[in-house]
Amino acid sequence: IGTTIRAIQKGDRVLFTQFLKDGRSNEIKFLNSQKLVDTVCGKTKKITLPNNITDLDKEMAQQLLKYIHRELKEETYKLIILDEVLPALDMELISEGQIRILIQQLREFKVDAVLTGRIRKAKIRHLITELSDIVTDAYCVKHRFNTHCTKCGRDYPYHYTFCPDCSAELVKSKPSKEGRDY
């Protein structure tokens, strides 16, 4: 969002795309209400997570990717935000080849891009690091979607189903305050 605001202030056109979400998040509502950027979302009807992927999620990710490619050729935007594209790649809704081509095209058209989201697979982290000019690795310490080990008393990311320390089955995390996610 900060990069988006700086680009707007500079007078650049911005396309804010959102993978894995249905377009009802507060950042999309705000950006649409202010008419500061163009937004497009995957229209998945939910937040897509590794445990609830459907064929529609794959189709929506592919459609969004095609839309981005079309917009690149129009040469309208100086910045494209690819919100949650990294988990879409991690969950194989889009392929490594597709992300390579997209980043190559972004460079060819001299369009800056911000790719966001958590990556579970080390191979994907290495790929993104290799392809990117700047990489920030933000580590989530506590999150309301985490899972919890009642045996060890530790929390783990939402996609863990078994404790990596004691192998016990994980349960939904201890209740935590809903943050500024929505």
ABEGO torsion letter per residue (X at the ends): XAAAAAAAAAGBBBBBBBBGBAGABAAAAAAAAAGABBBBBAGAGBBBBAAABBAAAAAAAAAAAAAAAAAAAAGABABBBBBGAAAAAAAGABBAAAAAAAAAAAAAAGBBBBBBEBBABAAAAAAAAAABABBBBBBBABBAABBBBAAAGBBBBAABABBAAAGBBBBBBBBBBBBAAX
